[in-house]
Amino acid sequence: MADEIKFGTPAAKDATARLERMAIEELTSMFAKASEWGPEEVNRPPGTVMISADDQVADYSLIRDDPELAGQKVDEMIVQFGIAEGERRAVEWFEQQEKHIKEKVNGME
C-alpha cells in the first residue's frame, strides 16, 4: 500500500521528507484498518460530515413520494454495500425515516 501512495519526496534526506514518510506510514496503517473494518463499520467516506437525524428526515420528505428519487436512494445503498445488503439497508433506512416522521407528528399533537 505504501508504494501506491504518492506524497511529496519521501526519499529525500531533509526534515520535510521525514514528515512525508511518517504521513505515508500513517495513511497506510489507516487504509489497512479501514479495509479490515469493511462497510459494516465505515458508514461514510472519511472526511465527510455526519448528517443529523433532522436533515435525514428533511431529505426523506423530499423523496418520500417520488419513486424516481426513492430509487436513486436505493441505488446509492446498493453501490455502497452490494445488492442484498444495500437493499436491506435501504428498507431499514426508509422504515427509520417513517418512524422519525411519526415521532415528530406525535410530538406536535
C-alpha positions, 0 to 999 in steps of 0.5 A, spaced: 500 500 500 505 504 501 508 504 494 501 506 491 501 512 495 504 518 492 506 524 497 511 529 496 519 526 496 519 521 501 526 519 499 529 525 500 534 526 506 531 533 509 526 534 515 520 535 510 521 528 507 521 525 514 514 528 515 512 525 508 514 518 510 511 518 517 504 521 513 505 515 508 506 510 514 500 513 517 495 513 511 497 506 510 496 503 517 489 507 516 487 504 509 489 497 512 484 498 518 479 501 514 479 495 509 479 490 515 473 494 518 469 493 511 462 497 510 459 494 516 463 499 520 465 505 515 458 508 514 461 514 510 467 516 506 472 519 511 472 526 511 465 527 510 460 530 515 455 526 519 448 528 517 443 529 523 437 525 524 433 532 522 436 533 515 435 525 514 428 526 515 428 533 511 431 529 505 426 523 506 420 528 505 423 530 499 423 523 496 418 520 500 413 520 494 417 520 488 419 513 486 424 516 481 428 519 487 426 513 492 430 509 487 436 513 486 436 512 494 436 505 493 441 505 488 446 509 492 445 503 498 446 498 493 453 501 490 455 502 497 454 495 500 452 490 494 445 488 492 442 484 498 445 488 503 444 495 500 437 493 499 436 491 506 439 497 508 435 501 504 428 498 507 431 499 514 433 506 512 426 508 509 422 504 515 427 509 520 425 515 516 417 513 517 418 512 524 422 519 525 416 522 521 411 519 526 415 521 532 415 528 530 407 528 528 406 525 535 410 530 538 406 536 535 399 533 537 
